[in-house]
Amino acid sequence: MWLFTRPPAGAEPPLLVDVRTGFEYNWFHIPGAVHAPGVIWGDTHAIDAKIEGRTVVVVCMTGHRSQFGAWSLIRHGAADVRNLEWGMIGWLLSGGPVVSSDQEPAAGSAVNGTNATQRKGTDENG
């Protein structure tokens, strides 16, 4: 229930909520992730309109801080909240796509490239 690795095939992509610091988020993050560090302290206003009816995956660097964010979202009424197993370190080491802030195409949308056939490595050769 708490861990999340990949959505089922054909499922709507989850809303990714990154609760890391601004420095960490700007360094690298999952494409389309919403940066909302205040969620770990109960400040959900930045994403309230986006979470209804969605699977929400909360992300931090290692999977520890994001647990607080997940609990906060559940307390604020989100129905399906998950914690990304091993956080961004695990995502990066497993070859998940990442971007830095200067590469971000559009903030606030859900990522679509989380299944095994769509994932790209982080090096320039793909």
Secondary structure, 3 states (H helix, E strand, C coil): CCEECCCCCCCCCCEEEECCCHHHHHHCECCCCEECHHHHHCCCCCCHHHHCCCEEEEECCCCCHHHHHHHHHHHCCCCEEEEECCHHHHHHHCCCCCECHHHCCCCCCCCCCCCCCCCCCCCCCC
